[in-house]
């Protein structure tokens, strides 16, 4: 009966002025559109969706398949399913749709904003993922607090507000077990200097947030003001767990098979990103062998780093805040040893390389009712001498610290730390 109905529907299109659909096109429309579902329901009653979206769903489908949009078919399929299920749950958006494809690397434009009324693409740009979700590729997602990972699934946009990142947008996670902790995790959309095309071209990928979908700063206000207040945002990733357990992808069978997904469920890839941190140098001003918040770390500009070490700047050790529009890299023990060894050799940079070293600290300020962190350079003066230190004077042991003398400030001990620093690492 199903095939007979499809054939009748396909043939009946020839009675109209528009060109007839093929059998396969009608079959797809049956699966994706409420009108045909309603017809089937009349022949063979079963729980179905409202019938009000025939033309919108067809045209949304066509719009998403436009070549200039660049969306892949698996993404489109899940987005259409999510919209259909949202309608079944009596959820109506404000006419804009945002799609994030987290299966693409952060070096590619993977965020789209569509006007569903005009059937046009408004924005297509870059978007960040969480710092624990991966480096260039996002491979790990979490709904847990303090995970600093991105969350996939269907969201509703809420109000815009001014916070520590400027204009930001609250997101309500609608996918139980996948993103419904987003609001309490403070996962919001905001602008990020580390998501600009210039940054991505220079360093090979976007910087990472703490789970927020950060967008390029020049576009952030326009995007946020366009999609704020009750529009759908679908963050896609090809996860079997999400495909099978999200109520927005399984609304036909959701009520029959499950009432909720475990709140602590995470989407883990086969290989989880190694989260070990490389030790960096800090000035042990308090002389207690552990770094405290106001003790400066040792850095140099990213441009100088690339010139001195002939290597790409490690974003894992980049400051999360720029200083005078310049990016800075925290130095490791090996890099500092290399600079000391070459300090007496003018052919390898000599003293000029040591002069390129800076000491920086965080300064917290109140902005728009929120605490925001700025990075400031501590004026220590010119480095006159660096002496490596070991735990034993009698045996050749690895260097554990350095004594650094300056021309303007008292000498300090440089020591190593691999502990988490909230304003370090992109």
N, C-alpha and C positions, 0 to 999 in steps of 0.2 A: 504494500500500500504506500509506503514511504517513497519508493522509486517512482511509482505511478503518479503520485502527487507532484514530485519534482518535475517529471516530464510534462505534466499538464501546465504547471506554472511556467516552465521554460517556453512551451509552445504558445501560451496565451500572451506572452510579451509581444508577439508578432502583430497583434491586433492594435497596438499603439504606435504612435509616430516615431518613438525612440527605437533604436536598433535592439534586436532581441539579445538576451543574455545567453551564453552557452550553458550547457548542462552543469558543468563544473562551477561556473559562476553562481548559478542558482543554488547549487548545493552549499557553497560557501555562505551565501546570503541566508540560507536556512539556518546554518549554524550560528551566524553572527547577528541576526536581526530579529527584532521582536515581532514584526508583523507575521512572518512566516511561522515563527514559533507558535503564535496564536492560532494560525490556521491548523497546524498539526495538533495543537491542543484541542481544537474543536473535533477533529477526527478521532484522536486518541488522548483523552484527558489525562493530564499529569501536571504537577506544579510548574508554572512557567513565570516569565517576567512580564512586566507591563508592556504594552504594545505601542508606546508613544515615540519610539526612537528610530523608526524605519529610515527616514531620510537622513537624520543626523549621523547615525552609525555608518550608513553607506558612504556619506561624504567624508566623515572622519577617517574611515578606512582609506578612501582614495587620497585624502590629504596626507596621511602618514606614509603612504607608499610613494609619494612624489620623490623623484630621484634627488632633487636639490636638498631635500631634508636629510637624506643619508641614513635614515633609520633602517636597521636590519629586520627582516621578516619575523624572526623569533621574538624580538622586542615588541613589534607591532601587535603580534598575536596576543601576547600577554597583556598589553595595555588595553586592547579592545575588550578582552575578557574582564579585566578589572573594571572598566567603565560600565560594562553590562551588569556586572555583579553589584556595583555601587548603585546603579539604578534599581536593581532588584531589592536592595536594602533601603530604598527611598532616600538616597543621598543625592542631592543636586548641587553641582558646582556653579561657579559664577561665570563660566564661559571660557576660561583659560585652562590649559592643560600643560603641565611641566613633566618632562621625561628625562631621567638620568639613566644612562647605560653604563653601569659600573663594570661591565665585562670589557670595556675599552680601556686602554691605558690613559693616565692623566695627561699625557702629552698630546692627546687628541681632544677635539671638541666633542663632548659627550653629554651636554645638556641642551634640551630643546624646549622652547615655549611656543605653544600654538594658541591662536585665537579660534575657538570652536565656532563662533558665530560667523566670522568672515572666512573661515577655513584657510587661514594663512599662517605661515611660520613667522614669528616675531623675533625670536632670539635663537641663536645656535652658538654656543660658546663653551668654554672650559669650566670644569668644576672639580673641587678637591675631594679627597676622601680622608678618612681618619688615619692618624699616624700609626696605629697598630693594624690597619687593614692591608698594608703592603707598601711597597715603595712606588714604583711606576705603575704596577698593576695592583688592583685591590683583590685580595684573595681571602679575606677573613672579615666576617661581619658579626656584630653582636648587639644584643638588646640590653646588655648588662650595664649597670652603673659603673663609672670609672674605667670602662674598657677602652675609651678613646678610639673606638672603632666606628665605622659607618654602620648604618642600619638600612636594610632594604625593605621594600614593601610600599604600600599605598599610604599617602599622607593627605591631610587637609591643611591648607595654609590658614593661618590665623592673623592676628593683628601685627602690624609693623611697629617698631619702637626704636628709640635711640639707646644704644648700649656702648660697651667698651670698644666695639668694632664699628661704631657709627650706626647708620640705619640698618636694622636687622629685622628678620621675619620669623615669628614663632611658627613651629610646625607641630601639628597634632598627628601622632602616629595612629593609624586606624587598624593596622595589621597586628592582631593580638599575638604576642610571643615573638614578633619580629621587629617591631618598632614602636610599640605602645608605651615604652618608657622614654620616648624622645623628649617630651616636654619636661619631665623631671630631670632628664640628663642635660637639659639646656642645649639640645641640638636645634640650632637655628640656622637660617640662611643669612650670610653676611658677606661683605666684600673682603677680599684678601689680596694684598700686594703680591703675594707669592703664587697667584693664579693668573697673572698677566701673561700675555703671549710673549712679551719680551723675556720674562723670567724663564718661561718654559723653553724657548729657543736657546737661551744661554746655558741652562743647566740640564736640559734633557727631559725634564718632567716638572709637574707642578709641585709646590710645597704641600705639606699635609696639615690638616686641622686636627682638632681633638674629637672628631666625629661629625662636625658640621659640614654641610655642603657649601663651601665658600666659593664665590664667583669673582671674576675680575672686578676690581674696584671701579673702573670707569663705567661699568654696566650695572653695578649692584643696585643703585637707586632705581634705575628704570625697570629692572627685572622685578625687584621687590614690590614697587608700586603697581606693577602690572598684574602680579599673581596673588597679591595679598587678599585676605578675607574670603575664605571658602572657595578655593580652587583646588583641583586634584594635582598631586605630585606623585608620580610613580617612579621609584628607584628600583631599577631592574638589575638582576644578576641571575645567571642560569644555575640556580640552586634547586636540587631535587626536593629538599625540605620545604622550601617556599612554594614550589610548584604544587606539591601534594597537600600541604597543610594550610595554606593561606585561604581564608574564606572568600577573598576577592578573586581567586582563581578557581574556586571549586564551589560556587554558590548553588549549583544543582544538587550536590551531595553533601554540602557542609553540615546541614542540620542533622542529617542522618548518621554521619560518621564521627563527628566531633563537636564539642561545644566550646573548646578552647585549646590553644597550644600552650604547652608549658611555658611559664613566664621566663624561665632561665634557659630556654633553648637557644643555642648558638649555631651559626652556619660555619662549619669549620672545613677548610680545604684539606686536601691530602697532605700538603706541606704548609706548615704554619711559619710565618715570617720569624726569623731569628731576632729576638728582642734584646740580645746582649748589647751593651753600650761600650764603646771604646773610651778608655780613661782619658781625661783632659787635665790640664794644669790649672791650678788656682793658687793665689797668694794666701798663705796661712797666717793672716794678720793676727788672729787670736791665739796662735801657737798651741792649738789643741788637737792637731792632726785630723781634723774633719772640717769639711767646707760648710760655712754658714752663709746665710742669704746675702749678707752685705760684704762678703769677701770676694774680691774681683777674680775673674778668670782671664786667661791669656788668649788673645785673639789676634788675627790680622784680617785685612779686607780680603774678600773672595778673589778679587782681581790680582792682588799681590800673591795670594796663595797659589793661584794657577801659574803665575810667572815664576815663583821661587821653586815650586815642586814639580812643575811641568805635568800637572795632573788636574783632573776636573775637581771642582770644589765638592767636598762631601756634605750633602745637604743634611745628613744626620747630625752634623756638628755645626750647622749654621744657626746664628741667633734668630729667634722668631720675631725680633724687632730690628728694623734697620736704624742706622745712625747717620743722619744727614743724607738719606737716600742711598746709603751704601750697605752692602751685605758683608757680614763678618763671619769668620770661621774660627771655632775654638781649636787650639793646637793640642796635638797628642804628644806623648813622650818621645816617640820616634822622630817626629817632625822637629821638635825642639832640639833634640840631639843633633840632628842633621844641620840645623842652623848654627849651633855652637861650633861644630866641627869646621864649618865653612866661614866662621866669623873672621878668621885671620887671613882668608884667601880672597883678595879683591876680585879675582876672576869668577868666583862663585857668589858674588854679592857682598861678601865681607860684612863690615859693620852696618852697611845700608840695610841688610836683611833684619838685623837686630833692631834697627831704628824703626822698622815697620811693625814691630810688636806693640800691641796696646793692651791695657787692662780695663775691663768694663764691669760695671755693676748694674743691677736693676734699680730703678727708682719708681715707686708706685705713687700714682696721682689719682685724684678723684676727678672723673669726667662724666658729666651728665648723670650723676648719681651712682656711677659704677667705678670701681677701682681698675685703673689701666696701668700697664707696665711700660715704662720707657727704658731704653738702655743708654747709659752715660759712660763716657770715657773718663777714667781716673788719671789725672796728670801726675805721672810718676817721675818724669824727666828722662834723660838719656841713659841707656844702659851702659855702664862702664865695665862691668865684669860679671861673668857667670861661672860659678863653681859647682860642679856636680858633687853630690854627697851620697855615700853608701852607709849601711848600718855597721860596717866593720872597716877599720882603718888598716887592718893587717891582711885581709884577703880580698881578691878582686871580686866583689859582688855587684849585682846590678844596681844601677843608680836608682835611688828611692826619692831623692829631692834635689833641689838646686838652691844655692844662695845667690841672689842677684843684688848687685850694688848699683845705685843710681847716682846721678850728679845732683839731684834736687830733693830726693826723699831717702829715708833710712832704708837699709837693706831689708829684703824680705825673703822668706823661704817659699819656694814653689813646690807644691806637692800634687799628688794625683788623686783624682776621684772619678769613679764610674757610676756614682749615684745619679738618680733622675734629677734633672734641673728643668723646672717648668717652662722656662723661656729659651730652652736650647733644643734644637732639632726640628728640621722640616722634612 
